[in-house]
Amino acid sequence: METITIRDEFIKLGQAMKLAGLAESGVDAKIQIQEGFVKVNGEVELQRGKKIYPGDVIEFDGQQVKVEN
């Protein structure tokens, strides 16, 4: 499992996907999220602006990324 580090209290899901290299752009992230291909903590997430906090795990395309601060 990979990890990404954030400086703030939270990061939005679309931004986290770009930071982790799961999406090349915000548009790519938006499409993947809206199509239901992204999970946060094991649950399908359809909101690109979902707040992601340290300890949360993002899953996409067989990859898992944990958010830390």
CHARMM-style PDB file with segment names, atoms N, HN, CA, C and O in Angstrom:
ATOM      1  N   MET     1       0.847  -1.180   0.000  1.00  0.00      PROA
ATOM      2  CA  MET     1       0.000   0.000   0.000  1.00  0.00      PROA
ATOM      3  C   MET     1       0.889   1.238   0.000  1.00  0.00      PROA
ATOM      4  O   MET     1       1.808   1.356   0.811  1.00  0.00      PROA
ATOM      5  N   GLU     2       0.612   2.137  -0.898  1.00  0.00      PROA
ATOM      6  HN  GLU     2      -0.135   2.041  -1.557  1.00  0.00      PROA
ATOM      7  CA  GLU     2       1.351   3.394  -0.968  1.00  0.00      PROA
ATOM      8  C   GLU     2       0.763   4.384   0.026  1.00  0.00      PROA
ATOM      9  O   GLU     2      -0.346   4.191   0.524  1.00  0.00      PROA
ATOM     10  N   THR     3       1.505   5.438   0.312  1.00  0.00      PROA
ATOM     11  HN  THR     3       2.407   5.595  -0.092  1.00  0.00      PROA
ATOM     12  CA  THR     3       1.004   6.498   1.179  1.00  0.00      PROA
ATOM     13  C   THR     3       1.267   7.851   0.544  1.00  0.00      PROA
ATOM     14  O   THR     3       2.223   8.027  -0.212  1.00  0.00      PROA
ATOM     15  N   ILE     4       0.402   8.804   0.863  1.00  0.00      PROA
ATOM     16  HN  ILE     4      -0.374   8.661   1.477  1.00  0.00      PROA
ATOM     17  CA  ILE     4       0.646  10.198   0.496  1.00  0.00      PROA
ATOM     18  C   ILE     4       0.568  11.012   1.780  1.00  0.00      PROA
ATOM     19  O   ILE     4      -0.165  10.662   2.706  1.00  0.00      PROA
ATOM     20  N   THR     5       1.311  12.075   1.826  1.00  0.00      PROA
ATOM     21  HN  THR     5       1.906  12.359   1.075  1.00  0.00      PROA
ATOM     22  CA  THR     5       1.353  12.927   3.007  1.00  0.00      PROA
ATOM     23  C   THR     5       0.719  14.267   2.681  1.00  0.00      PROA
ATOM     24  O   THR     5       1.025  14.883   1.659  1.00  0.00      PROA
ATOM     25  N   ILE     6      -0.173  14.712   3.567  1.00  0.00      PROA
ATOM     26  HN  ILE     6      -0.421  14.212   4.397  1.00  0.00      PROA
ATOM     27  CA  ILE     6      -0.807  16.019   3.386  1.00  0.00      PROA
ATOM     28  C   ILE     6      -0.394  16.929   4.534  1.00  0.00      PROA
ATOM     29  O   ILE     6      -0.068  16.465   5.627  1.00  0.00      PROA
ATOM     30  N   ARG     7      -0.413  18.234   4.269  1.00  0.00      PROA
ATOM     31  HN  ARG     7      -0.678  18.611   3.382  1.00  0.00      PROA
ATOM     32  CA  ARG     7      -0.019  19.213   5.289  1.00  0.00      PROA
ATOM     33  C   ARG     7      -1.225  19.750   6.048  1.00  0.00      PROA
ATOM     34  O   ARG     7      -1.108  20.156   7.205  1.00  0.00      PROA
ATOM     35  N   ASP     8      -2.371  19.750   5.402  1.00  0.00      PROA
ATOM     36  HN  ASP     8      -2.466  19.420   4.462  1.00  0.00      PROA
ATOM     37  CA  ASP     8      -3.564  20.339   5.995  1.00  0.00      PROA
ATOM     38  C   ASP     8      -4.389  19.285   6.727  1.00  0.00      PROA
ATOM     39  O   ASP     8      -4.017  18.112   6.772  1.00  0.00      PROA
ATOM     40  N   GLU     9      -5.512  19.715   7.301  1.00  0.00      PROA
ATOM     41  HN  GLU     9      -5.815  20.667   7.265  1.00  0.00      PROA
ATOM     42  CA  GLU     9      -6.394  18.816   8.048  1.00  0.00      PROA
ATOM     43  C   GLU     9      -7.003  17.758   7.132  1.00  0.00      PROA
ATOM     44  O   GLU     9      -7.196  16.614   7.541  1.00  0.00      PROA
ATOM     45  N   PHE    10      -7.306  18.147   5.880  1.00  0.00      PROA
ATOM     46  HN  PHE    10      -7.149  19.076   5.547  1.00  0.00      PROA
ATOM     47  CA  PHE    10      -7.904  17.217   4.921  1.00  0.00      PROA
ATOM     48  C   PHE    10      -7.499  17.601   3.506  1.00  0.00      PROA
ATOM     49  O   PHE    10      -6.927  18.667   3.277  1.00  0.00      PROA
ATOM     50  N   ILE    11      -7.803  16.718   2.562  1.00  0.00      PROA
ATOM     51  HN  ILE    11      -8.268  15.852   2.748  1.00  0.00      PROA
ATOM     52  CA  ILE    11      -7.601  16.984   1.137  1.00  0.00      PROA
ATOM     53  C   ILE    11      -8.831  16.456   0.415  1.00  0.00      PROA
ATOM     54  O   ILE    11      -9.424  15.467   0.847  1.00  0.00      PROA
ATOM     55  N   LYS    12      -9.215  17.091  -0.662  1.00  0.00      PROA
ATOM     56  HN  LYS    12      -8.734  17.894  -1.013  1.00  0.00      PROA
ATOM     57  CA  LYS    12     -10.372  16.610  -1.417  1.00  0.00      PROA
ATOM     58  C   LYS    12      -9.977  15.383  -2.234  1.00  0.00      PROA
ATOM     59  O   LYS    12      -8.830  15.242  -2.659  1.00  0.00      PROA
ATOM     60  N   LEU    13     -10.938  14.513  -2.440  1.00  0.00      PROA
ATOM     61  HN  LEU    13     -11.870  14.627  -2.095  1.00  0.00      PROA
ATOM     62  CA  LEU    13     -10.675  13.240  -3.101  1.00  0.00      PROA
ATOM     63  C   LEU    13     -10.003  13.411  -4.455  1.00  0.00      PROA
ATOM     64  O   LEU    13      -9.017  12.730  -4.737  1.00  0.00      PROA
ATOM     65  N   GLY    14     -10.506  14.298  -5.296  1.00  0.00      PROA
ATOM     66  HN  GLY    14     -11.307  14.852  -5.067  1.00  0.00      PROA
ATOM     67  CA  GLY    14      -9.914  14.504  -6.620  1.00  0.00      PROA
ATOM     68  C   GLY    14      -8.461  14.938  -6.527  1.00  0.00      PROA
ATOM     69  O   GLY    14      -7.623  14.481  -7.305  1.00  0.00      PROA
ATOM     70  N   GLN    15      -8.155  15.821  -5.577  1.00  0.00      PROA
ATOM     71  HN  GLN    15      -8.835  16.192  -4.945  1.00  0.00      PROA
ATOM     72  CA  GLN    15      -6.779  16.285  -5.390  1.00  0.00      PROA
ATOM     73  C   GLN    15      -5.893  15.153  -4.886  1.00  0.00      PROA
ATOM     74  O   GLN    15      -4.744  15.019  -5.308  1.00  0.00      PROA
ATOM     75  N   ALA    16      -6.432  14.343  -3.984  1.00  0.00      PROA
ATOM     76  HN  ALA    16      -7.366  14.452  -3.641  1.00  0.00      PROA
ATOM     77  CA  ALA    16      -5.664  13.218  -3.445  1.00  0.00      PROA
ATOM     78  C   ALA    16      -5.327  12.221  -4.543  1.00  0.00      PROA
ATOM     79  O   ALA    16      -4.226  11.670  -4.568  1.00  0.00      PROA
ATOM     80  N   MET    17      -6.264  11.990  -5.444  1.00  0.00      PROA
ATOM     81  HN  MET    17      -7.158  12.437  -5.423  1.00  0.00      PROA
ATOM     82  CA  MET    17      -6.010  11.057  -6.545  1.00  0.00      PROA
ATOM     83  C   MET    17      -4.891  11.572  -7.442  1.00  0.00      PROA
ATOM     84  O   MET    17      -4.038  10.797  -7.877  1.00  0.00      PROA
ATOM     85  N   LYS    18      -4.887  12.870  -7.722  1.00  0.00      PROA
ATOM     86  HN  LYS    18      -5.579  13.499  -7.369  1.00  0.00      PROA
ATOM     87  CA  LYS    18      -3.807  13.440  -8.531  1.00  0.00      PROA
ATOM     88  C   LYS    18      -2.475  13.345  -7.802  1.00  0.00      PROA
ATOM     89  O   LYS    18      -1.465  12.975  -8.400  1.00  0.00      PROA
ATOM     90  N   LEU    19      -2.466  13.677  -6.518  1.00  0.00      PROA
ATOM     91  HN  LEU    19      -3.286  13.979  -6.032  1.00  0.00      PROA
ATOM     92  CA  LEU    19      -1.240  13.630  -5.716  1.00  0.00      PROA
ATOM     93  C   LEU    19      -0.661  12.220  -5.668  1.00  0.00      PROA
ATOM     94  O   LEU    19       0.556  12.040  -5.697  1.00  0.00      PROA
ATOM     95  N   ALA    20      -1.537  11.227  -5.595  1.00  0.00      PROA
ATOM     96  HN  ALA    20      -2.526  11.374  -5.572  1.00  0.00      PROA
ATOM     97  CA  ALA    20      -1.104   9.829  -5.503  1.00  0.00      PROA
ATOM     98  C   ALA    20      -0.759   9.232  -6.866  1.00  0.00      PROA
ATOM     99  O   ALA    20      -0.263   8.108  -6.940  1.00  0.00      PROA
ATOM    100  N   GLY    21      -1.017   9.970  -7.938  1.00  0.00      PROA
ATOM    101  HN  GLY    21      -1.420  10.883  -7.878  1.00  0.00      PROA
ATOM    102  CA  GLY    21      -0.736   9.452  -9.279  1.00  0.00      PROA
ATOM    103  C   GLY    21      -1.803   8.502  -9.793  1.00  0.00      PROA
ATOM    104  O   GLY    21      -1.574   7.773 -10.757  1.00  0.00      PROA
ATOM    105  N   LEU    22      -2.981   8.506  -9.149  1.00  0.00      PROA
ATOM    106  HN  LEU    22      -3.167   9.098  -8.365  1.00  0.00      PROA
ATOM    107  CA  LEU    22      -4.078   7.644  -9.596  1.00  0.00      PROA
ATOM    108  C   LEU    22      -4.854   8.273 -10.750  1.00  0.00      PROA
ATOM    109  O   LEU    22      -5.595   7.589 -11.455  1.00  0.00      PROA
ATOM    110  N   ALA    23      -4.680   9.578 -10.937  1.00  0.00      PROA
ATOM    111  HN  ALA    23      -4.078  10.134 -10.363  1.00  0.00      PROA
ATOM    112  CA  ALA    23      -5.329  10.294 -12.032  1.00  0.00      PROA
ATOM    113  C   ALA    23      -4.347  11.330 -12.566  1.00  0.00      PROA
ATOM    114  O   ALA    23      -3.603  11.948 -11.804  1.00  0.00      PROA
ATOM    115  N   GLU    24      -4.355  11.513 -13.881  1.00  0.00      PROA
ATOM    116  HN  GLU    24      -4.959  11.012 -14.500  1.00  0.00      PROA
ATOM    117  CA  GLU    24      -3.429  12.471 -14.494  1.00  0.00      PROA
ATOM    118  C   GLU    24      -3.896  13.911 -14.331  1.00  0.00      PROA
ATOM    119  O   GLU    24      -3.079  14.831 -14.277  1.00  0.00      PROA
ATOM    120  N   SER    25      -5.205  14.106 -14.253  1.00  0.00      PROA
ATOM    121  HN  SER    25      -5.868  13.359 -14.297  1.00  0.00      PROA
ATOM    122  CA  SER    25      -5.754  15.455 -14.138  1.00  0.00      PROA
ATOM    123  C   SER    25      -7.022  15.431 -13.311  1.00  0.00      PROA
ATOM    124  O   SER    25      -7.548  14.368 -12.980  1.00  0.00      PROA
ATOM    125  N   GLY    26      -7.502  16.614 -12.983  1.00  0.00      PROA
ATOM    126  HN  GLY    26      -7.074  17.477 -13.252  1.00  0.00      PROA
ATOM    127  CA  GLY    26      -8.758  16.714 -12.252  1.00  0.00      PROA
ATOM    128  C   GLY    26      -9.918  16.147 -13.044  1.00  0.00      PROA
ATOM    129  O   GLY    26     -10.843  15.569 -12.472  1.00  0.00      PROA
ATOM    130  N   VAL    27      -9.874  16.307 -14.345  1.00  0.00      PROA
ATOM    131  HN  VAL    27      -9.123  16.776 -14.810  1.00  0.00      PROA
ATOM    132  CA  VAL    27     -10.939  15.775 -15.208  1.00  0.00      PROA
ATOM    133  C   VAL    27     -10.932  14.246 -15.164  1.00  0.00      PROA
ATOM    134  O   VAL    27     -11.988  13.621 -15.069  1.00  0.00      PROA
ATOM    135  N   ASP    28      -9.744  13.647 -15.232  1.00  0.00      PROA
ATOM    136  HN  ASP    28      -8.886  14.154 -15.309  1.00  0.00      PROA
ATOM    137  CA  ASP    28      -9.645  12.183 -15.134  1.00  0.00      PROA
ATOM    138  C   ASP    28     -10.198  11.698 -13.800  1.00  0.00      PROA
ATOM    139  O   ASP    28     -10.951  10.726 -13.751  1.00  0.00      PROA
ATOM    140  N   ALA    29      -9.824  12.374 -12.725  1.00  0.00      PROA
ATOM    141  HN  ALA    29      -9.212  13.164 -12.765  1.00  0.00      PROA
ATOM    142  CA  ALA    29     -10.297  11.993 -11.393  1.00  0.00      PROA
ATOM    143  C   ALA    29     -11.818  12.101 -11.326  1.00  0.00      PROA
ATOM    144  O   ALA    29     -12.489  11.210 -10.807  1.00  0.00      PROA
ATOM    145  N   LYS    30     -12.351  13.195 -11.854  1.00  0.00      PROA
ATOM    146  HN  LYS    30     -11.805  13.919 -12.276  1.00  0.00      PROA
ATOM    147  CA  LYS    30     -13.799  13.420 -11.822  1.00  0.00      PROA
ATOM    148  C   LYS    30     -14.547  12.290 -12.526  1.00  0.00      PROA
ATOM    149  O   LYS    30     -15.540  11.779 -12.009  1.00  0.00      PROA
ATOM    150  N   ILE    31     -14.071  11.909 -13.694  1.00  0.00      PROA
ATOM    151  HN  ILE    31     -13.264  12.324 -14.115  1.00  0.00      PROA
ATOM    152  CA  ILE    31     -14.726  10.852 -14.464  1.00  0.00      PROA
ATOM    153  C   ILE    31     -14.677   9.528 -13.711  1.00  0.00      PROA
ATOM    154  O   ILE    31     -15.691   8.838 -13.601  1.00  0.00      PROA
ATOM    155  N   GLN    32     -13.504   9.169 -13.193  1.00  0.00      PROA
ATOM    156  HN  GLN    32     -12.680   9.729 -13.283  1.00  0.00      PROA
ATOM    157  CA  GLN    32     -13.360   7.892 -12.479  1.00  0.00      PROA
ATOM    158  C   GLN    32     -14.254   7.844 -11.246  1.00  0.00      PROA
ATOM    159  O   GLN    32     -14.860   6.815 -10.949  1.00  0.00      PROA
ATOM    160  N   ILE    33     -14.333   8.968 -10.528  1.00  0.00      PROA
ATOM    161  HN  ILE    33     -13.840   9.804 -10.769  1.00  0.00      PROA
ATOM    162  CA  ILE    33     -15.163   9.033  -9.322  1.00  0.00      PROA
ATOM    163  C   ILE    33     -16.637   8.928  -9.693  1.00  0.00      PROA
ATOM    164  O   ILE    33     -17.372   8.147  -9.087  1.00  0.00      PROA
ATOM    165  N   GLN    34     -17.077   9.701 -10.678  1.00  0.00      PROA
ATOM    166  HN  GLN    34     -16.481  10.335 -11.170  1.00  0.00      PROA
ATOM    167  CA  GLN    34     -18.487   9.697 -11.074  1.00  0.00      PROA
ATOM    168  C   GLN    34     -18.930   8.359 -11.648  1.00  0.00      PROA
ATOM    169  O   GLN    34     -20.107   8.010 -11.561  1.00  0.00      PROA
ATOM    170  N   GLU    35     -18.007   7.607 -12.233  1.00  0.00      PROA
ATOM    171  HN  GLU    35     -17.051   7.891 -12.304  1.00  0.00      PROA
ATOM    172  CA  GLU    35     -18.337   6.292 -12.789  1.00  0.00      PROA
ATOM    173  C   GLU    35     -18.397   5.214 -11.703  1.00  0.00      PROA
ATOM    174  O   GLU    35     -18.780   4.077 -11.979  1.00  0.00      PROA
ATOM    175  N   GLY    36     -18.021   5.565 -10.479  1.00  0.00      PROA
ATOM    176  HN  GLY    36     -17.709   6.488 -10.255  1.00  0.00      PROA
ATOM    177  CA  GLY    36     -18.108   4.619  -9.374  1.00  0.00      PROA
ATOM    178  C   GLY    36     -16.923   3.679  -9.256  1.00  0.00      PROA
ATOM    179  O   GLY    36     -17.037   2.607  -8.662  1.00  0.00      PROA
ATOM    180  N   PHE    37     -15.782   4.072  -9.817  1.00  0.00      PROA
ATOM    181  HN  PHE    37     -15.690   4.943 -10.300  1.00  0.00      PROA
ATOM    182  CA  PHE    37     -14.593   3.225  -9.798  1.00  0.00      PROA
ATOM    183  C   PHE    37     -13.691   3.468  -8.586  1.00  0.00      PROA
ATOM    184  O   PHE    37     -12.695   2.767  -8.407  1.00  0.00      PROA
ATOM    185  N   VAL    38     -14.032   4.455  -7.756  1.00  0.00      PROA
ATOM    186  HN  VAL    38     -14.841   5.024  -7.901  1.00  0.00      PROA
ATOM    187  CA  VAL    38     -13.168   4.841  -6.632  1.00  0.00      PROA
ATOM    188  C   VAL    38     -13.855   4.513  -5.309  1.00  0.00      PROA
ATOM    189  O   VAL    38     -15.038   4.793  -5.117  1.00  0.00      PROA
ATOM    190  N   LYS    39     -13.086   3.917  -4.407  1.00  0.00      PROA
ATOM    191  HN  LYS    39     -12.125   3.690  -4.564  1.00  0.00      PROA
ATOM    192  CA  LYS    39     -13.599   3.620  -3.072  1.00  0.00      PROA
ATOM    193  C   LYS    39     -12.781   4.388  -2.035  1.00  0.00      PROA
ATOM    194  O   LYS    39     -11.577   4.586  -2.192  1.00  0.00      PROA
ATOM    195  N   VAL    40     -13.461   4.811  -0.981  1.00  0.00      PROA
ATOM    196  HN  VAL    40     -14.440   4.650  -0.854  1.00  0.00      PROA
ATOM    197  CA  VAL    40     -12.804   5.427   0.165  1.00  0.00      PROA
ATOM    198  C   VAL    40     -13.190   4.596   1.379  1.00  0.00      PROA
ATOM    199  O   VAL    40     -14.368   4.469   1.711  1.00  0.00      PROA
ATOM    200  N   ASN    41     -12.191   4.038   2.030  1.00  0.00      PROA
ATOM    201  HN  ASN    41     -11.234   4.141   1.760  1.00  0.00      PROA
ATOM    202  CA  ASN    41     -12.412   3.172   3.194  1.00  0.00      PROA
ATOM    203  C   ASN    41     -13.377   2.031   2.870  1.00  0.00      PROA
ATOM    204  O   ASN    41     -14.213   1.658   3.693  1.00  0.00      PROA
ATOM    205  N   GLY    42     -13.249   1.485   1.661  1.00  0.00      PROA
ATOM    206  HN  GLY    42     -12.570   1.789   0.993  1.00  0.00      PROA
ATOM    207  CA  GLY    42     -14.034   0.327   1.264  1.00  0.00      PROA
ATOM    208  C   GLY    42     -15.412   0.623   0.711  1.00  0.00      PROA
ATOM    209  O   GLY    42     -16.117  -0.300   0.303  1.00  0.00      PROA
ATOM    210  N   GLU    43     -15.818   1.886   0.686  1.00  0.00      PROA
ATOM    211  HN  GLU    43     -15.245   2.636   1.017  1.00  0.00      PROA
ATOM    212  CA  GLU    43     -17.141   2.277   0.188  1.00  0.00      PROA
ATOM    213  C   GLU    43     -16.988   3.076  -1.113  1.00  0.00      PROA
ATOM    214  O   GLU    43     -16.120   3.944  -1.214  1.00  0.00      PROA
ATOM    215  N   VAL    44     -17.823   2.782  -2.093  1.00  0.00      PROA
ATOM    216  HN  VAL    44     -18.528   2.078  -2.011  1.00  0.00      PROA
ATOM    217  CA  VAL    44     -17.798   3.541  -3.349  1.00  0.00      PROA
ATOM    218  C   VAL    44     -18.122   5.000  -3.031  1.00  0.00      PROA
ATOM    219  O   VAL    44     -19.082   5.293  -2.319  1.00  0.00      PROA
ATOM    220  N   GLU    45     -17.313   5.904  -3.566  1.00  0.00      PROA
ATOM    221  HN  GLU    45     -16.534   5.666  -4.145  1.00  0.00      PROA
ATOM    222  CA  GLU    45     -17.502   7.340  -3.340  1.00  0.00      PROA
ATOM    223  C   GLU    45     -17.747   8.024  -4.673  1.00  0.00      PROA
ATOM    224  O   GLU    45     -16.982   7.840  -5.620  1.00  0.00      PROA
ATOM    225  N   LEU    46     -18.819   8.819  -4.751  1.00  0.00      PROA
ATOM    226  HN  LEU    46     -19.441   8.968  -3.982  1.00  0.00      PROA
ATOM    227  CA  LEU    46     -19.192   9.478  -6.001  1.00  0.00      PROA
ATOM    228  C   LEU    46     -18.976  10.990  -5.967  1.00  0.00      PROA
ATOM    229  O   LEU    46     -19.300  11.673  -6.938  1.00  0.00      PROA
ATOM    230  N   GLN    47     -18.442  11.521  -4.883  1.00  0.00      PROA
ATOM    231  HN  GLN    47     -18.179  10.965  -4.094  1.00  0.00      PROA
ATOM    232  CA  GLN    47     -18.233  12.960  -4.754  1.00  0.00      PROA
ATOM    233  C   GLN    47     -16.755  13.303  -4.882  1.00  0.00      PROA
ATOM    234  O   GLN    47     -15.935  12.873  -4.072  1.00  0.00      PROA
ATOM    235  N   ARG    48     -16.428  14.074  -5.897  1.00  0.00      PROA
ATOM    236  HN  ARG    48     -17.094  14.424  -6.556  1.00  0.00      PROA
ATOM    237  CA  ARG    48     -15.032  14.473  -6.110  1.00  0.00      PROA
ATOM    238  C   ARG    48     -14.521  15.346  -4.976  1.00  0.00      PROA
ATOM    239  O   ARG    48     -13.331  15.329  -4.662  1.00  0.00      PROA
ATOM    240  N   GLY    49     -15.419  16.112  -4.360  1.00  0.00      PROA
ATOM    241  HN  GLY    49     -16.386  16.126  -4.615  1.00  0.00      PROA
ATOM    242  CA  GLY    49     -15.035  17.023  -3.286  1.00  0.00      PROA
ATOM    243  C   GLY    49     -15.066  16.398  -1.904  1.00  0.00      PROA
ATOM    244  O   GLY    49     -14.924  17.110  -0.910  1.00  0.00      PROA
ATOM    245  N   LYS    50     -15.246  15.089  -1.812  1.00  0.00      PROA
ATOM    246  HN  LYS    50     -15.361  14.510  -2.620  1.00  0.00      PROA
ATOM    247  CA  LYS    50     -15.261  14.395  -0.517  1.00  0.00      PROA
ATOM    248  C   LYS    50     -13.978  14.700   0.237  1.00  0.00      PROA
ATOM    249  O   LYS    50     -12.882  14.587  -0.312  1.00  0.00      PROA
ATOM    250  N   LYS    51     -14.119  15.089   1.502  1.00  0.00      PROA
ATOM    251  HN  LYS    51     -15.009  15.181   1.949  1.00  0.00      PROA
ATOM    252  CA  LYS    51     -12.937  15.397   2.316  1.00  0.00      PROA
ATOM    253  C   LYS    51     -12.281  14.099   2.765  1.00  0.00      PROA
ATOM    254  O   LYS    51     -12.931  13.217   3.326  1.00  0.00      PROA
ATOM    255  N   ILE    52     -10.992  13.999   2.510  1.00  0.00      PROA
ATOM    256  HN  ILE    52     -10.463  14.716   2.054  1.00  0.00      PROA
ATOM    257  CA  ILE    52     -10.200  12.833   2.865  1.00  0.00      PROA
ATOM    258  C   ILE    52      -9.255  13.236   3.988  1.00  0.00      PROA
ATOM    259  O   ILE    52      -8.498  14.198   3.858  1.00  0.00      PROA
ATOM    260  N   TYR    53      -9.303  12.498   5.087  1.00  0.00      PROA
ATOM    261  HN  TYR    53      -9.918  11.717   5.193  1.00  0.00      PROA
ATOM    262  CA  TYR    53      -8.516  12.813   6.268  1.00  0.00      PROA
ATOM    263  C   TYR    53      -7.396  11.797   6.462  1.00  0.00      PROA
ATOM    264  O   TYR    53      -7.463  10.695   5.919  1.00  0.00      PROA
ATOM    265  N   PRO    54      -6.363  12.156   7.234  1.00  0.00      PROA
ATOM    266  CA  PRO    54      -5.310  11.183   7.543  1.00  0.00      PROA
ATOM    267  C   PRO    54      -5.919   9.897   8.113  1.00  0.00      PROA
ATOM    268  O   PRO    54      -6.795   9.939   8.977  1.00  0.00      PROA
ATOM    269  N   GLY    55      -5.443   8.774   7.621  1.00  0.00      PROA
ATOM    270  HN  GLY    55      -4.731   8.740   6.920  1.00  0.00      PROA
ATOM    271  CA  GLY    55      -5.973   7.473   8.028  1.00  0.00      PROA
ATOM    272  C   GLY    55      -6.921   6.876   7.013  1.00  0.00      PROA
ATOM    273  O   GLY    55      -7.153   5.667   7.019  1.00  0.00      PROA
ATOM    274  N   ASP    56      -7.478   7.710   6.134  1.00  0.00      PROA
ATOM    275  HN  ASP    56      -7.290   8.692   6.130  1.00  0.00      PROA
ATOM    276  CA  ASP    56      -8.377   7.215   5.093  1.00  0.00      PROA
ATOM    277  C   ASP    56      -7.586   6.470   4.021  1.00  0.00      PROA
ATOM    278  O   ASP    56      -6.420   6.772   3.767  1.00  0.00      PROA
ATOM    279  N   VAL    57      -8.243   5.494   3.398  1.00  0.00      PROA
ATOM    280  HN  VAL    57      -9.190   5.249   3.604  1.00  0.00      PROA
ATOM    281  CA  VAL    57      -7.626   4.705   2.333  1.00  0.00      PROA
ATOM    282  C   VAL    57      -8.454   4.861   1.061  1.00  0.00      PROA
ATOM    283  O   VAL    57      -9.666   4.650   1.061  1.00  0.00      PROA
ATOM    284  N   ILE    58      -7.778   5.234  -0.017  1.00  0.00      PROA
ATOM    285  HN  ILE    58      -6.792   5.406  -0.017  1.00  0.00      PROA
ATOM    286  CA  ILE    58      -8.412   5.401  -1.332  1.00  0.00      PROA
ATOM    287  C   ILE    58      -8.049   4.176  -2.163  1.00  0.00      PROA
ATOM    288  O   ILE    58      -6.889   3.765  -2.196  1.00  0.00      PROA
ATOM    289  N   GLU    59      -9.040   3.594  -2.832  1.00  0.00      PROA
ATOM    290  HN  GLU    59      -9.982   3.928  -2.804  1.00  0.00      PROA
ATOM    291  CA  GLU    59      -8.805   2.439  -3.698  1.00  0.00      PROA
ATOM    292  C   GLU    59      -9.256   2.770  -5.110  1.00  0.00      PROA
ATOM    293  O   GLU    59     -10.350   3.293  -5.323  1.00  0.00      PROA
ATOM    294  N   PHE    60      -8.393   2.454  -6.073  1.00  0.00      PROA
ATOM    295  HN  PHE    60      -7.504   2.029  -5.900  1.00  0.00      PROA
ATOM    296  CA  PHE    60      -8.737   2.655  -7.485  1.00  0.00      PROA
ATOM    297  C   PHE    60      -7.886   1.734  -8.339  1.00  0.00      PROA
ATOM    298  O   PHE    60      -6.667   1.671  -8.175  1.00  0.00      PROA
ATOM    299  N   ASP    61      -8.523   1.028  -9.241  1.00  0.00      PROA
ATOM    300  HN  ASP    61      -9.513   1.079  -9.375  1.00  0.00      PROA
ATOM    301  CA  ASP    61      -7.828   0.197 -10.224  1.00  0.00      PROA
ATOM    302  C   ASP    61      -6.832  -0.771  -9.576  1.00  0.00      PROA
ATOM    303  O   ASP    61      -5.718  -0.957 -10.065  1.00  0.00      PROA
ATOM    304  N   GLY    62      -7.255  -1.378  -8.471  1.00  0.00      PROA
ATOM    305  HN  GLY    62      -8.160  -1.227  -8.073  1.00  0.00      PROA
ATOM    306  CA  GLY    62      -6.407  -2.356  -7.800  1.00  0.00      PROA
ATOM    307  C   GLY    62      -5.313  -1.776  -6.926  1.00  0.00      PROA
ATOM    308  O   GLY    62      -4.529  -2.521  -6.337  1.00  0.00      PROA
ATOM    309  N   GLN    63      -5.250  -0.461  -6.834  1.00  0.00      PROA
ATOM    310  HN  GLN    63      -5.886   0.144  -7.313  1.00  0.00      PROA
ATOM    311  CA  GLN    63      -4.232   0.188  -6.012  1.00  0.00      PROA
ATOM    312  C   GLN    63      -4.879   0.787  -4.774  1.00  0.00      PROA
ATOM    313  O   GLN    63      -6.014   1.262  -4.820  1.00  0.00      PROA
ATOM    314  N   GLN    64      -4.151   0.759  -3.674  1.00  0.00      PROA
ATOM    315  HN  GLN    64      -3.229   0.373  -3.636  1.00  0.00      PROA
ATOM    316  CA  GLN    64      -4.612   1.369  -2.436  1.00  0.00      PROA
ATOM    317  C   GLN    64      -3.599   2.428  -2.009  1.00  0.00      PROA
ATOM    318  O   GLN    64      -2.387   2.218  -2.067  1.00  0.00      PROA
ATOM    319  N   VAL    65      -4.134   3.570  -1.576  1.00  0.00      PROA
ATOM    320  HN  VAL    65      -5.118   3.740  -1.528  1.00  0.00      PROA
ATOM    321  CA  VAL    65      -3.284   4.661  -1.107  1.00  0.00      PROA
ATOM    322  C   VAL    65      -3.817   5.145   0.229  1.00  0.00      PROA
ATOM    323  O   VAL    65      -4.997   5.475   0.355  1.00  0.00      PROA
ATOM    324  N   LYS    66      -2.942   5.186   1.226  1.00  0.00      PROA
ATOM    325  HN  LYS    66      -1.984   4.919   1.123  1.00  0.00      PROA
ATOM    326  CA  LYS    66      -3.313   5.663   2.555  1.00  0.00      PROA
ATOM    327  C   LYS    66      -2.856   7.099   2.703  1.00  0.00      PROA
ATOM    328  O   LYS    66      -1.753   7.458   2.290  1.00  0.00      PROA
ATOM    329  N   VAL    67      -3.713   7.920   3.299  1.00  0.00      PROA
ATOM    330  HN  VAL    67      -4.609   7.629   3.635  1.00  0.00      PROA
ATOM    331  CA  VAL    67      -3.406   9.339   3.515  1.00  0.00      PROA
ATOM    332  C   VAL    67      -2.834   9.513   4.911  1.00  0.00      PROA
ATOM    333  O   VAL    67      -3.404   9.029   5.888  1.00  0.00      PROA
ATOM    334  N   GLU    68      -1.698  10.210   5.002  1.00  0.00      PROA
ATOM    335  HN  GLU    68      -1.235  10.603   4.208  1.00  0.00      PROA
ATOM    336  CA  GLU    68      -1.053  10.500   6.280  1.00  0.00      PROA
ATOM    337  C   GLU    68      -0.744  11.978   6.372  1.00  0.00      PROA
ATOM    338  O   GLU    68      -0.776  12.703   5.379  1.00  0.00      PROA
ATOM    339  N   ASN    69      -0.441  12.413   7.598  1.00  0.00      PROA
ATOM    340  HN  ASN    69      -0.415  11.823   8.405  1.00  0.00      PROA
ATOM    341  CA  ASN    69       0.022  13.811   7.736  1.00  0.00      PROA
ATOM    342  C   ASN    69       1.291  13.851   8.548  1.00  0.00      PROA
ATOM    343  OT1 ASN    69       1.841  14.928   8.780  1.00  0.00      PROA
TER     344      ASN     69
END
